[in-house]
Amino acid sequence: MVVFHITPANVADNNQNLLTQLLQRLQGFLYGDKGYLTALADKFKERGLELITKYRKTMGLKALSEKKKYYLQHRGLIQTVFDCLKNLCNLDHSRHRSPLNFFVNIWSALIAYTFFDECPAITPFRERVEHNCQFILI
């Protein structure tokens, strides 16, 4: 599922109304930066959407599972995709003269990205299973 919302430049992406609209049908884990620490995190968790971020120093340490830590470490890869879209697919801020031209620019960049031979990808997390082996010497 792809969810997006186009807003004016004066609306922050961690705006509570915007987050509520964007995330109303999603479940699972939501990874973001420290700016997404919001009062809505408890409401999202009740609906089955858990907000995972790096914590601020003043918040104290909260234990994360290995799986959550693994995916949180790969947030930089997502930024790489944004960089590819901006620099290689020419998705850049420009002064469009019409809304249609604006959407054509976005869609053409997304379509061009799908034709890349290699795209950044996060390898799925694999649980570590330790086997207790006993050796008997005869």
DSSP file (Angstrom, degrees, kcal/mol; ACC not computed):
  #  RESIDUE AA STRUCTURE BP1 BP2  ACC     N-H-->O    O-->H-N    N-H-->O    O-->H-N    TCO  KAPPA ALPHA  PHI   PSI    X-CA   Y-CA   Z-CA
    1    1 A M              0   0    0      0, 0.0     2,-0.5     0, 0.0    25,-0.0   0.000 360.0 360.0 360.0 134.3    0.0    0.0    0.0
    2    2 A V        -     0   0    0      2,-0.0     2,-0.4     0, 0.0     0, 0.0  -0.964 360.0-177.6-114.2 127.3    1.3    3.4   -0.9
    3    3 A V        +     0   0    0     -2,-0.5     2,-0.3     2,-0.0    19,-0.1  -0.991   9.6 160.3-126.6 129.4   -0.1    6.4    1.0
    4    4 A F        -     0   0    0     -2,-0.4     2,-0.4     2,-0.0    -2,-0.0  -0.978  19.4-163.9-144.8 160.1    0.9   10.0    0.3
    5    5 A H        -     0   0    0     -2,-0.3     2,-0.6     2,-0.0    -2,-0.0  -0.974  14.2-143.7-145.8 126.3   -0.4   13.4    1.0
    6    6 A I        +     0   0    0     -2,-0.4    -2,-0.0     0, 0.0     0, 0.0  -0.825  29.1 174.1 -96.2 125.3    0.6   16.7   -0.7
    7    7 A T        -     0   0    0     -2,-0.6     6,-0.0     4,-0.1    -2,-0.0  -0.812  36.3 -90.5-125.6 163.5    0.6   19.7    1.6
    8    8 A P    >   -     0   0    0      0, 0.0     3,-1.7     0, 0.0    -1,-0.1  -0.299  46.4-104.7 -65.6 162.1    1.7   23.3    1.4
    9    9 A A  T 3  S+     0   0    0      1,-0.3    -2,-0.0     3,-0.0     0, 0.0   0.715 116.6  64.9 -65.0 -20.9    5.2   24.1    2.4
   10   10 A N  T 3  S+     0   0    0      2,-0.1     2,-0.6     1,-0.0    -1,-0.3   0.388  83.1  89.2 -87.1   7.4    4.2   25.5    5.8
   11   11 A V  S <  S-     0   0    0     -3,-1.7    -4,-0.1     4,-0.0     2,-0.1  -0.918  74.8-138.2-105.2 118.5    2.8   22.1    7.0
   12   12 A A    >   -     0   0    0     -2,-0.6     3,-1.4     1,-0.1     6,-0.2  -0.394  15.0-124.5 -72.8 150.9    5.4   20.0    8.8
   13   13 A D  T 3  S+     0   0    0      1,-0.3    -1,-0.1    -2,-0.1    -2,-0.0   0.596 110.8  56.2 -74.9  -8.5    5.6   16.3    8.0
   14   14 A N  T 3  S+     0   0    0      4,-0.1    -1,-0.3     5,-0.0     2,-0.1   0.148  75.3 137.2-104.3  19.4    5.2   15.5   11.8
   15   15 A N    <>  -     0   0    0     -3,-1.4     4,-2.7     1,-0.1     5,-0.2  -0.448  57.6-133.3 -62.6 132.9    2.0   17.5   12.0
   16   16 A Q  H  > S+     0   0    0      1,-0.2     4,-2.1     2,-0.2     5,-0.1   0.872 103.7  48.8 -63.7 -38.9   -0.5   15.5   14.2
   17   17 A N  H  > S+     0   0    0      2,-0.2     4,-2.0     1,-0.2    -1,-0.2   0.912 113.3  48.0 -66.1 -40.9   -3.5   16.0   11.8
   18   18 A L  H  > S+     0   0    0      2,-0.2     4,-2.7     1,-0.2     5,-0.2   0.928 111.4  49.5 -65.0 -45.4   -1.4   15.0    8.8
   19   19 A L  H  X S+     0   0    0     -4,-2.7     4,-2.3     1,-0.2    -1,-0.2   0.897 108.9  53.1 -61.2 -40.2    0.0   11.9   10.6
   20   20 A T  H  < S+     0   0    0     -4,-2.1     4,-0.4    -5,-0.2    -1,-0.2   0.916 112.5  44.5 -62.0 -43.1   -3.5   10.9   11.6
   21   21 A Q  H >< S+     0   0    0     -4,-2.0     3,-0.7     1,-0.2     4,-0.2   0.924 115.8  46.4 -66.3 -44.8   -4.7   11.1    8.0
   22   22 A L  H 3< S+     0   0    0     -4,-2.7     3,-0.4     1,-0.2    -2,-0.2   0.866 118.8  38.9 -66.0 -37.2   -1.7    9.3    6.5
   23   23 A L  T >< S+     0   0    0     -4,-2.3     3,-0.9    -5,-0.2    -1,-0.2   0.275  79.4 106.7-102.3  10.8   -1.6    6.4    9.0
   24   24 A Q  T <  S+     0   0    0     -3,-0.7    -1,-0.2    -4,-0.4    -2,-0.1   0.784  90.9  32.7 -65.5 -26.5   -5.3    5.7    9.5
   25   25 A R  T 3  S+     0   0    0     -3,-0.4     2,-0.3    -4,-0.2    -1,-0.2   0.355  99.4 100.1-110.2   5.8   -5.2    2.4    7.5
   26   26 A L    <   -     0   0    0     -3,-0.9     2,-0.3    -4,-0.0     4,-0.1  -0.645  43.5-179.2 -96.7 151.1   -1.7    1.2    8.3
   27   27 A Q        +     0   0    0     -2,-0.3     2,-0.4     2,-0.1    22,-0.3  -0.955  44.9  43.9-139.1 158.2   -0.6   -1.4   10.8
   28   28 A G  E    S-a   49   0A   0     20,-3.1    22,-3.3    -2,-0.3     2,-0.4  -0.920  99.0 -13.5 115.0-136.4    2.8   -2.8   11.8
   29   29 A F  E     -a   50   0A   0     -2,-0.4     2,-0.5    20,-0.2    22,-0.2  -0.880  48.2-161.6-111.6 139.8    5.9   -0.7   12.5
   30   30 A L  E     -a   51   0A   0     20,-3.0    22,-3.4    -2,-0.4     2,-0.4  -0.979  11.2-161.0-119.7 117.2    6.4    2.9   11.6
   31   31 A Y  E     +a   52   0A   0     -2,-0.5     2,-0.3    20,-0.2    22,-0.2  -0.834  24.9 143.2-102.6 135.0   10.0    4.0   11.5
   32   32 A G        -     0   0    0     20,-1.8    22,-0.5    -2,-0.4     2,-0.1  -0.915  45.5 -88.7-154.5 178.7   10.9    7.7   11.7
   33   33 A D    >   -     0   0    0     -2,-0.3     3,-2.2    20,-0.2     4,-0.1  -0.274  55.6 -83.8 -89.8-177.1   13.4   10.2   13.1
   34   34 A K  G >  S+     0   0    0      1,-0.3     3,-1.6     2,-0.2    22,-0.1   0.736 121.7  71.3 -62.1 -23.4   13.3   11.9   16.5
   35   35 A G  G 3  S+     0   0    0      1,-0.3    -1,-0.3     3,-0.0    18,-0.0   0.662  88.5  64.2 -67.0 -15.1   11.0   14.6   15.2
   36   36 A Y  G <   +     0   0    0     -3,-2.2     2,-0.7     2,-0.1    -1,-0.3   0.420  65.8 119.7 -90.4   1.8    8.2   12.0   15.0
   37   37 A L    <   +     0   0    0     -3,-1.6     2,-0.3    -4,-0.1    -3,-0.0  -0.573  47.6 161.3 -65.9 112.4    8.1   11.5   18.7
   38   38 A T    >   -     0   0    0     -2,-0.7     3,-1.4     1,-0.0     4,-0.2  -0.873  58.8-113.0-137.4 161.4    4.5   12.5   19.2
   39   39 A A  T >  S+     0   0    0     -2,-0.3     3,-0.6     1,-0.2     4,-0.4   0.655 110.9  70.1 -68.5 -15.2    1.6   12.3   21.7
   40   40 A L  T 3> S+     0   0    0      1,-0.2     4,-2.6     2,-0.1    -1,-0.2   0.566  70.3  92.4 -79.4  -8.2   -0.2   10.2   19.1
   41   41 A A  H <> S+     0   0    0     -3,-1.4     4,-2.2     1,-0.2    10,-0.2   0.875  85.7  49.3 -56.9 -39.8    2.2    7.2   19.6
   42   42 A D  H <> S+     0   0    0     -3,-0.6     4,-1.7    -4,-0.2    -1,-0.2   0.896 110.9  49.7 -67.0 -39.3   -0.1    5.6   22.2
   43   43 A K  H  > S+     0   0    0     -4,-0.4     4,-1.1     1,-0.2    -2,-0.2   0.902 111.4  49.4 -65.3 -40.2   -3.2    6.0   20.0
   44   44 A F  H  <>S+     0   0    0     -4,-2.6     5,-2.7     1,-0.2     3,-0.5   0.902 108.0  53.8 -64.6 -40.1   -1.3    4.4   17.1
   45   45 A K  H ><5S+     0   0    0     -4,-2.2     3,-1.0     1,-0.2    -1,-0.2   0.860 103.1  56.8 -64.2 -35.5   -0.2    1.5   19.2
   46   46 A E  H 3<5S+     0   0    0     -4,-1.7    -1,-0.2     1,-0.2    -2,-0.2   0.831 108.1  48.7 -62.7 -31.7   -3.8    0.8   20.2
   47   47 A R  T 3<5S-     0   0    0     -4,-1.1    -1,-0.2    -3,-0.5    -2,-0.2   0.487 128.3 -96.9 -87.2  -3.7   -4.6    0.5   16.5
   48   48 A G  T < 5S+     0   0    0     -3,-1.0   -20,-3.1    -4,-0.5     2,-0.5   0.658  88.3 119.0  98.4  17.4   -1.7   -1.9   15.9
   49   49 A L  E   < -a   28   0A   0     -5,-2.7     2,-0.5   -22,-0.3    -1,-0.2  -0.954  45.9-161.3-120.0 112.7    0.8    0.6   14.6
   50   50 A E  E     -a   29   0A   0    -22,-3.3   -20,-3.0    -2,-0.5     2,-0.5  -0.828  11.1-140.3-101.2 126.7    4.0    0.9   16.6
   51   51 A L  E     -a   30   0A   0     -2,-0.5     2,-0.5   -10,-0.2   -20,-0.2  -0.734  18.8-170.0 -85.6 121.2    6.2    4.0   16.2
   52   52 A I  E     +a   31   0A   0    -22,-3.4   -20,-1.8    -2,-0.5     2,-0.3  -0.962  20.0 146.7-116.3 119.0    9.9    3.1   16.3
   53   53 A T        -     0   0    0     -2,-0.5     2,-0.3   -22,-0.2   -20,-0.2  -0.916  54.3 -92.0-139.1 166.1   12.4    6.0   16.6
   54   54 A K        -     0   0    0    -22,-0.5     2,-0.3    -2,-0.3    -2,-0.0  -0.633  53.2-121.8 -73.5 144.6   15.8    6.7   18.1
   55   55 A Y        -     0   0    0     -2,-0.3     2,-0.1     7,-0.1   -21,-0.1  -0.621  16.0-112.4 -95.1 149.8   15.2    8.2   21.5
   56   56 A R    >   -     0   0    0     -2,-0.3     3,-1.7     1,-0.1     4,-0.4  -0.424  30.0-114.3 -72.1 153.3   16.3   11.5   22.7
   57   57 A K  G >  S+     0   0    0      1,-0.3     3,-0.9     2,-0.2    -1,-0.1   0.823 114.7  57.4 -59.6 -32.1   19.0   11.5   25.5
   58   58 A T  G 3  S+     0   0    0      1,-0.2    -1,-0.3     2,-0.1     3,-0.1   0.588  95.4  66.6 -76.8  -8.9   16.5   13.0   28.0
   59   59 A M  G <  S-     0   0    0     -3,-1.7    -1,-0.2     1,-0.2    -2,-0.2   0.609  99.9-127.1 -88.9 -12.0   14.0   10.2   27.5
   60   60 A G    <   -     0   0    0     -3,-0.9     2,-0.3    -4,-0.4    -1,-0.2  -0.043  40.2 -57.2  81.7 164.4   16.1    7.4   29.0
   61   61 A L        -     0   0    0     -3,-0.1     2,-0.4    -4,-0.1    -4,-0.0  -0.630  46.4-165.2 -85.6 135.7   16.8    4.1   27.3
   62   62 A K        -     0   0    0     -2,-0.3     2,-0.3     0, 0.0    -7,-0.1  -0.977  27.3-115.5-117.5 134.8   13.9    1.9   26.1
   63   63 A A        -     0   0    0     -2,-0.4     2,-0.4     1,-0.0    -2,-0.0  -0.510  31.0-167.0 -73.5 127.6   14.7   -1.6   25.2
   64   64 A L        -     0   0    0     -2,-0.3   -12,-0.0     1,-0.0    -1,-0.0  -0.879  23.6-113.1-110.3 147.0   14.1   -2.5   21.5
   65   65 A S     >  -     0   0    0     -2,-0.4     4,-2.3     1,-0.1     5,-0.2  -0.284  32.2-106.5 -70.1 164.5   14.1   -6.0   20.2
   66   66 A E  H  > S+     0   0    0      1,-0.2     4,-2.4     2,-0.2     5,-0.1   0.884 120.6  53.8 -59.7 -38.9   16.8   -7.1   17.8
   67   67 A K  H  > S+     0   0    0      2,-0.2     4,-2.1     1,-0.2    -1,-0.2   0.922 109.4  46.4 -64.0 -44.9   14.4   -6.9   14.9
   68   68 A K  H  > S+     0   0    0      1,-0.2     4,-2.1     2,-0.2    -1,-0.2   0.900 113.2  49.6 -65.4 -40.9   13.4   -3.3   15.6
   69   69 A K  H  X S+     0   0    0     -4,-2.3     4,-1.8     2,-0.2    -1,-0.2   0.902 108.4  54.6 -62.8 -41.0   17.0   -2.3   16.1
   70   70 A Y  H  < S+     0   0    0     -4,-2.4     4,-0.5     1,-0.2    -2,-0.2   0.937 112.9  40.3 -59.3 -49.8   18.0   -4.0   12.8
   71   71 A Y  H >< S+     0   0    0     -4,-2.1     3,-0.9     1,-0.2    -1,-0.2   0.840 110.9  57.8 -72.2 -31.7   15.4   -2.1   10.8
   72   72 A L  H >< S+     0   0    0     -4,-2.1     3,-1.2     1,-0.2    -1,-0.2   0.841 101.5  57.3 -65.2 -32.3   16.0    1.2   12.6
   73   73 A Q  T 3< S+     0   0    0     -4,-1.8     3,-0.5     1,-0.2    -1,-0.2   0.691 100.5  59.4 -70.0 -17.9   19.7    1.0   11.5
   74   74 A H  T X>  +     0   0    0     -3,-0.9     3,-1.0    -4,-0.5     4,-0.8   0.228  68.7 104.3 -97.7  13.9   18.6    0.8    7.9
   75   75 A R  H X> S+     0   0    0     -3,-1.2     4,-1.4     1,-0.2     3,-0.6   0.833  72.9  65.1 -62.1 -30.5   16.8    4.2    7.8
   76   76 A G  H 3> S+     0   0    0     -3,-0.5     4,-1.4     1,-0.2    -1,-0.2   0.808  93.4  60.7 -61.7 -29.7   19.7    5.6    5.9
   77   77 A L  H <> S+     0   0    0     -3,-1.0     4,-1.5     1,-0.2    -1,-0.2   0.858 100.7  53.5 -66.6 -34.8   18.9    3.3    3.0
   78   78 A I  H <X S+     0   0    0     -4,-0.8     4,-1.8    -3,-0.6    -1,-0.2   0.890 105.5  53.4 -65.9 -39.0   15.5    5.0    2.7
   79   79 A Q  H  X S+     0   0    0     -4,-1.4     4,-2.1     1,-0.2    -1,-0.2   0.837 103.4  58.5 -63.5 -31.3   17.3    8.4    2.5
   80   80 A T  H  X S+     0   0    0     -4,-1.4     4,-2.4     2,-0.2    -1,-0.2   0.890 103.1  52.0 -63.6 -39.7   19.4    6.9   -0.3
   81   81 A V  H  X S+     0   0    0     -4,-1.5     4,-2.4     2,-0.2    -2,-0.2   0.922 109.2  49.5 -62.9 -43.6   16.2    6.2   -2.3
   82   82 A F  H  X S+     0   0    0     -4,-1.8     4,-2.2     1,-0.2    -1,-0.2   0.898 110.1  51.6 -60.9 -39.5   15.1    9.8   -1.8
   83   83 A D  H  X S+     0   0    0     -4,-2.1     4,-2.8     2,-0.2     5,-0.5   0.901 109.2  50.0 -64.1 -41.3   18.5   11.0   -3.0
   84   84 A C  H  X>S+     0   0    0     -4,-2.4     4,-2.0     1,-0.2     5,-1.6   0.917 110.7  49.8 -62.2 -43.5   18.2    8.8   -6.1
   85   85 A L  H  <5S+     0   0    0     -4,-2.4     6,-2.3     3,-0.2     4,-0.2   0.909 116.3  41.9 -61.9 -42.0   14.7   10.2   -6.9
   86   86 A K  H  <5S+     0   0    0     -4,-2.2    -2,-0.2     4,-0.2    -1,-0.2   0.926 128.0  25.7 -72.3 -45.0   16.0   13.8   -6.5
   87   87 A N  H  <5S+     0   0    0     -4,-2.8    -3,-0.2    -5,-0.2    -2,-0.2   0.852 130.3  31.9 -95.0 -36.9   19.3   13.5   -8.3
   88   88 A L  T  <5S+     0   0    0     -4,-2.0    -3,-0.2    -5,-0.5    -4,-0.1   0.798 126.8  38.2 -92.3 -31.1   19.0   10.7  -10.8
   89   89 A C  S   <S-     0   0    0     -5,-1.6    -1,-0.1    -4,-0.2    -3,-0.1   0.325 105.7-120.9-102.9   7.0   15.3   10.9  -11.7
   90   90 A N        +     0   0    0     -6,-0.3     2,-1.2     1,-0.2    -4,-0.2   0.812  55.7 154.6  58.8  34.7   15.2   14.7  -11.6
   91   91 A L        +     0   0    0     -6,-2.3     2,-0.3    -7,-0.2    -1,-0.2  -0.775  26.0 138.9 -89.9  95.1   12.6   14.9   -8.9
   92   92 A D        -     0   0    0     -2,-1.2     2,-0.4    -3,-0.1    -5,-0.0  -0.924  61.6 -87.2-138.3 157.2   13.5   18.3   -7.7
   93   93 A H        +     0   0    0     -2,-0.3     2,-0.3     2,-0.0    -2,-0.0  -0.516  58.3 154.3 -67.6 125.2   11.7   21.4   -6.5
   94   94 A S        -     0   0    0     -2,-0.4     2,-1.3     8,-0.0    -3,-0.0  -0.946  52.4 -95.3-144.3 167.2   10.9   23.6   -9.5
   95   95 A R        -     0   0    0     -2,-0.3     2,-0.2     2,-0.0    -2,-0.0  -0.696  42.8-161.9 -91.0  95.5    8.3   26.2  -10.2
   96   96 A H        -     0   0    0     -2,-1.3     4,-0.0     1,-0.1    -3,-0.0  -0.508  14.5-149.7 -77.2 144.4    5.6   24.4  -12.0
   97   97 A R  S    S+     0   0    0     -2,-0.2    -1,-0.1     1,-0.1     3,-0.1   0.586  79.4  22.9 -90.9 -11.4    3.2   26.5  -14.0
   98   98 A S  S  > S-     0   0    0      1,-0.1     4,-1.7     0, 0.0    -1,-0.1  -0.993  74.0-119.9-150.0 154.8    0.3   24.1  -13.6
   99   99 A P  H  > S+     0   0    0      0, 0.0     4,-2.2     0, 0.0     5,-0.2   0.854 114.2  57.6 -61.4 -34.4   -0.8   21.3  -11.2
  100  100 A L  H  > S+     0   0    0      1,-0.2     4,-2.5     2,-0.2     5,-0.2   0.927 105.4  49.0 -62.5 -44.7   -0.8   18.8  -14.1
  101  101 A N  H  > S+     0   0    0      1,-0.2     4,-2.0     2,-0.2    -1,-0.2   0.871 108.8  55.0 -62.7 -36.8    2.8   19.6  -14.8
  102  102 A F  H  X S+     0   0    0     -4,-1.7     4,-1.8     2,-0.2    -2,-0.2   0.940 111.0  43.4 -60.2 -49.0    3.6   19.1  -11.1
  103  103 A F  H  X S+     0   0    0     -4,-2.2     4,-2.8     1,-0.2     5,-0.3   0.864 110.4  55.4 -68.3 -36.2    2.0   15.6  -11.1
  104  104 A V  H  X S+     0   0    0     -4,-2.5     4,-2.4     1,-0.2    -1,-0.2   0.907 107.2  51.2 -61.7 -40.5    3.7   14.6  -14.4
  105  105 A N  H  X S+     0   0    0     -4,-2.0     4,-1.7     2,-0.2    -2,-0.2   0.920 112.6  45.4 -62.5 -44.6    7.1   15.5  -12.9
  106  106 A I  H  X S+     0   0    0     -4,-1.8     4,-2.2     2,-0.2    -2,-0.2   0.953 115.6  45.3 -64.6 -50.3    6.4   13.3   -9.8
  107  107 A W  H  X S+     0   0    0     -4,-2.8     4,-2.5     1,-0.2     5,-0.2   0.873 110.5  53.6 -65.1 -37.4    5.0   10.3  -11.8
  108  108 A S  H  X S+     0   0    0     -4,-2.4     4,-2.3    -5,-0.3    -1,-0.2   0.888 109.4  49.0 -66.0 -36.7    7.8   10.4  -14.4
  109  109 A A  H  X S+     0   0    0     -4,-1.7     4,-1.9    -5,-0.2    -2,-0.2   0.916 112.5  47.8 -66.6 -42.8   10.4   10.3  -11.6
  110  110 A L  H  X S+     0   0    0     -4,-2.2     4,-1.2     2,-0.2    -2,-0.2   0.894 113.3  47.7 -65.1 -39.8    8.7    7.4   -9.9
  111  111 A I  H  X S+     0   0    0     -4,-2.5     4,-0.6     1,-0.2     3,-0.3   0.913 110.2  52.2 -67.6 -42.1    8.4    5.5  -13.2
  112  112 A A  H >< S+     0   0    0     -4,-2.3     3,-1.1     1,-0.2    -2,-0.2   0.882 105.4  56.5 -60.9 -37.4   12.0    6.1  -14.1
  113  113 A Y  H >< S+     0   0    0     -4,-1.9     3,-1.5     1,-0.3    -1,-0.2   0.852  98.8  59.9 -63.3 -34.6   13.0    4.8  -10.7
  114  114 A T  H 3< S+     0   0    0     -4,-1.2    -1,-0.3    -3,-0.3    -2,-0.2   0.704  99.2  58.9 -68.2 -18.1   11.3    1.5  -11.4
  115  115 A F  T << S+     0   0    0     -3,-1.1    -1,-0.3    -4,-0.6    -2,-0.2   0.410  76.5 120.5 -91.8   2.2   13.5    1.0  -14.5
  116  116 A F    <   -     0   0    0     -3,-1.5     3,-0.2    -4,-0.2    -3,-0.0  -0.393  63.5-138.5 -63.4 141.9   16.8    1.1  -12.5
  117  117 A D  S    S+     0   0    0      1,-0.2     2,-0.4    -2,-0.1    -1,-0.1   0.907  90.8  24.4 -67.6 -42.0   18.8   -2.1  -12.8
  118  118 A E  S    S-     0   0    0     -3,-0.0    -1,-0.2     3,-0.0    -3,-0.0  -0.990  70.7-174.9-129.1 129.2   19.7   -2.1   -9.1
  119  119 A C        -     0   0    0     -2,-0.4   -38,-0.0    -3,-0.2     2,-0.0  -0.913  37.2 -97.5-118.0 147.5   17.6   -0.5   -6.4
  120  120 A P        +     0   0    0      0, 0.0     2,-0.3     0, 0.0    -1,-0.0  -0.373  49.3 180.0 -60.6 140.3   18.6   -0.2   -2.7
  121  121 A A        -     0   0    0     -2,-0.0     2,-0.6    -3,-0.0   -43,-0.0  -0.996  28.5-129.8-144.9 147.7   16.9   -2.9   -0.6
  122  122 A I        -     0   0    0     -2,-0.3     3,-0.1     3,-0.0   -51,-0.0  -0.866  28.8-129.5 -96.6 123.4   16.8   -3.9    3.0
  123  123 A T        -     0   0    0     -2,-0.6     3,-0.1     1,-0.1    -2,-0.0  -0.520  35.4 -99.3 -71.6 139.5   17.5   -7.6    3.5
  124  124 A P        -     0   0    0      0, 0.0     2,-0.2     0, 0.0    -1,-0.1  -0.234  39.3-104.6 -61.0 146.8   14.8   -9.2    5.7
  125  125 A F        -     0   0    0     -3,-0.1     2,-0.5   -58,-0.1   -58,-0.1  -0.515  32.7-157.7 -71.8 134.1   15.7   -9.7    9.3
  126  126 A R        -     0   0    0     -2,-0.2     2,-0.1    -3,-0.1    -1,-0.0  -0.969  18.3-122.7-117.5 126.1   16.5  -13.3   10.2
  127  127 A E        -     0   0    0     -2,-0.5     2,-0.6     1,-0.1     0, 0.0  -0.373  25.7-121.9 -63.6 138.6   16.1  -14.4   13.8
  128  128 A R        -     0   0    0     -2,-0.1     2,-0.6     2,-0.0    -1,-0.1  -0.740  27.0-165.5 -84.1 124.4   19.3  -15.8   15.2
  129  129 A V        -     0   0    0     -2,-0.6     2,-0.5     2,-0.0    -3,-0.0  -0.951   3.8-156.6-113.6 120.0   18.7  -19.3   16.4
  130  130 A E        -     0   0    0     -2,-0.6     2,-0.5     2,-0.0    -2,-0.0  -0.830   6.6-150.5 -98.0 129.0   21.4  -20.8   18.7
  131  131 A H        -     0   0    0     -2,-0.5     2,-1.1     2,-0.0    -2,-0.0  -0.839  10.0-138.1 -99.4 131.4   21.7  -24.5   18.8
  132  132 A N        -     0   0    0     -2,-0.5     2,-0.4     2,-0.0    -2,-0.0  -0.774  30.0-174.4 -87.3 104.2   22.9  -26.1   22.0
  133  133 A C        -     0   0    0     -2,-1.1     2,-0.5     2,-0.0    -2,-0.0  -0.841  11.2-163.0-104.6 136.4   25.2  -28.8   20.7
  134  134 A Q        -     0   0    0     -2,-0.4     2,-0.5     2,-0.0    -2,-0.0  -0.970   5.9-156.7-117.1 131.5   26.8  -31.4   23.0
  135  135 A F        -     0   0    0     -2,-0.5     2,-0.6     2,-0.0    -2,-0.0  -0.894   0.6-158.4-108.5 136.2   29.8  -33.3   21.8
  136  136 A I        -     0   0    0     -2,-0.5     2,-0.5     2,-0.0    -2,-0.0  -0.961   8.0-151.9-114.5 121.4   30.7  -36.6   23.3
  137  137 A L              0   0    0     -2,-0.6    -2,-0.0     1,-0.1     0, 0.0  -0.795 360.0 360.0 -93.4 131.9   34.2  -37.8   22.8
  138  138 A I              0   0    0     -2,-0.5    -1,-0.1     0, 0.0    -2,-0.0   0.358 360.0 360.0-112.1 360.0   34.8  -41.6   22.8
